[in-house]
Amino acid sequence: MKEKKKIIFDMIHANELNYTLEDFEKDVKKAAQAGATHVMLSPLEKSRWMWEQDLTDPYPNWGMLLLSLFKIIVPDILKGYLPEGYAKRNLSLLTKRMEILKKYQLKAALTLCEPFYLPEAFYRDHPHWRGPRCDHPRRARNTYYSPCIDQPRVLDVYKKTMAQLLSFIDVDYMTIYTNDSGGGLCWSKGLYNGANGPSFCKDRSPADRITGFLGALRQGALMAGKELDIEIHSNIGYKEPEHALDNVWPKLADHTAVNGRTNKGTPMTYRVNLNYENTFSPVKNIPLAFEFAQQLENAYKSDSEHIHLLLPSSDFDAYFHIAKRFIKKPVFGLYDRVVLLRDVATELVGMPYADTLLSVWQSIDRAWWHFIDTHIEGLNICSVNQRWINRPFVLFPHELTEEERGYYRAFQFQANDEKQANDLLNFQCTSFIRGYYAVWIASSILERAGNCIKSAVCELDAIKNDDQSISKSICILKDRLKLLRCFFKNAVHAMKFQDIVDNIDYSEEPEISPRWPIDAQPEFLEYQAITRAEIDNTQEMIELIQGRESKMLFVAPTKEGEDIFVFSPELVSQMKKKIDIMLNHELDGKRVFVTNNK
């Protein structure tokens, strides 16, 4: 087993918009106690100004989640094109976080998206900077270009800005994401628009481009007196792997890596990533203890030099407790992992209930695996991005008034027209669940996941602890699990409802027969059952979150802070509006289905 030089704790709060310095210090203290050597300094304030330039274009919502170098320090050439006040706030926060790390004798790590796109006005004045189109052509309403890192003048600015940044903060590990969310490399096949860029660098090898960029960033670090480990990733999610970049590793310099490989062919860093942002979010703090322990074991078995732990918040701070025991004494094999988890459970709720909490964790993990089997890219992509939670399910959505649809339509993600927007199963201009059999499979899997969560709730009922803090944590976890199950039900209802809509012949009026008695069409009965079930499910969600929205879900701290990735704090009133609209339109089924006459 290779000794891990850096153990990087990365507390994931991408949609936690009111994450304070006090919150950061609490996380840092726990990370230090758990055995971390480094803590990730991000996330920072969303760069909402990018979206506000054109609120009709959803694409900047991806990029405003991520940090880039020029969002921290605006070089002279970019002044007047990028907001300096925003960058100064970011740098100030980073330096304050750095002071907290020093207090606990920890070092800093940083995650960036590079080379990140720049305003079009800048390229009109400095055309030699214009690199590739890095937006998604199906989803963006405008074009976005990242700077060309084949230009020596561009690399020089990156180098000097990196030197300036590292004179303020003591970062010695950096990971960069590219070809996604606003970043992109010239002539890379991994770009959403396909390989593109300025003609002068078309024939330059990917290896020279990448090594030149990483080299410039490391030179900047050396100018600041820092030895920097830096790696860049372009293989993201469901995208086709970037094979040209995957093969760059033999030409890399020491202390650099591309898509997980150093010049030795081994990984620089193993990422322990529960992918919470793309599974159970926006519901908060559901622990995935078994999967976390398994990934920790895999990380320690790997040939990586470092470990990067991405830690979503969890009740009982379960991940910190598990990591602390594991880092102190790594365990291998199922039996030893279960023993470790049972020891943690004993620490958290006491010996009498340790096995019960262990069983709860197992049920949650089973639900997580079932959810992953649907291949939905997380509840965020449907429940939040498509506003399934607060938009009404109606048969004639195009007939809704502006008042009936305005509260959710502005935050519905990446529909190119109203027909796409009205389609519940249109995710990011794609639809991978469509048709009776696909909907049946996905719904069945979600129902299994919901049953696992139901079991976990029942098991939590058995824990009766006199410690008020433990009892409070148990209660909030139970309610969050109930809310998660409601999210699963909402997804099932949305899929089944859209399947009904897809099979309606809107051009044919339903027969009005004088026969008596007569049964309604089966589709009509199904429509009524689904809409009633969704109304009841929405009411249950309201009762679970009302008055404590920010404890249960990722919500914006203010109404003005709502965006495509985060709900409004007025979500409850929006959900009540959803119910009212659905009730007002519940007789719409008579316009397309034969009804009962008994």
Number of C-alpha atoms within 10 A of each C-alpha: 9 12 12 17 12 20 20 25 29 26 20 17 17 19 21 18 18 12 14 11 13 11 10 15 16 12 19 25 16 16 26 19 14 20 19 25 19 25 28 24 23 22 23 21 21 18 19 16 14 18 18 12 10 13 15 14 18 22 26 24 22 14 22 18 18 24 23 21 19 23 23 22 22 20 17 9 11 17 12 11 14 20 16 18 12 18 19 15 15 21 19 13 19 22 16 13 23 20 15 19 24 12 12 15 11 22 21 23 26 21 22 20 24 28 27 27 26 22 14 16 11 17 17 11 9 12 12 14 21 24 28 26 28 31 27 20 15 15 16 17 17 14 13 24 25 27 27 25 25 22 16 13 13 17 20 17 19 22 22 18 22 23 21 17 21 19 16 14 20 22 23 19 23 18 19 21 24 22 30 24 22 28 29 33 31 30 24 22 18 25 24 18 16 15 16 19 22 16 10 9 16 15 8 12 13 19 19 14 21 22 19 17 23 25 19 22 24 23 21 26 26 16 17 19 13 17 16 21 19 23 23 24 21 26 21 15 9 7 12 11 15 18 14 13 22 19 15 22 22 14 14 21 13 11 17 24 30 28 23 21 23 24 18 13 14 15 20 25 26 23 19 22 17 19 14 24 20 16 20 21 22 24 22 22 23 22 24 22 22 21 19 21 24 17 18 27 20 15 23 22 15 19 18 23 19 22 22 22 27 19 20 23 19 16 15 18 16 21 23 22 20 23 23 20 17 21 16 10 9 17 20 15 9 13 9 12 20 16 12 19 24 21 19 23 23 18 12 17 21 16 13 12 19 20 17 21 25 20 17 22 22 19 22 25 22 20 25 22 14 20 24 18 14 18 12 18 18 20 24 23 22 24 21 22 22 29 22 23 26 22 24 27 25 23 23 13 17 12 10 14 9 9 8 17 18 12 15 22 18 13 21 24 26 24 23 16 9 11 11 16 21 20 17 22 24 21 22 19 15 12 11 12 20 17 15 14 10 15 21 17 14 22 21 15 21 25 20 17 25 25 16 21 27 19 14 24 22 12 17 18 12 11 19 13 15 8 9 9 11 17 15 12 12 22 16 16 23 21 16 22 23 20 24 25 23 22 25 24 20 22 25 21 23 25 22 22 24 21 20 16 17 14 11 13 11 14 7 10 12 16 11 11 11 8 9 9 9 13 13 14 15 12 18 18 16 14 22 15 13 19 21 17 15 24 21 14 19 23 16 14 22 19 11 18 18 14 12 10 20 17 14 22 21 22 26 23 18 12 13 9 14 17 22 22 24 23 28 22 22 16 20 20 14 19 20 16 18 22 23 15 18 21 15 11 17 17 11 13 19 15 14 19 23 21 21 14 13 9
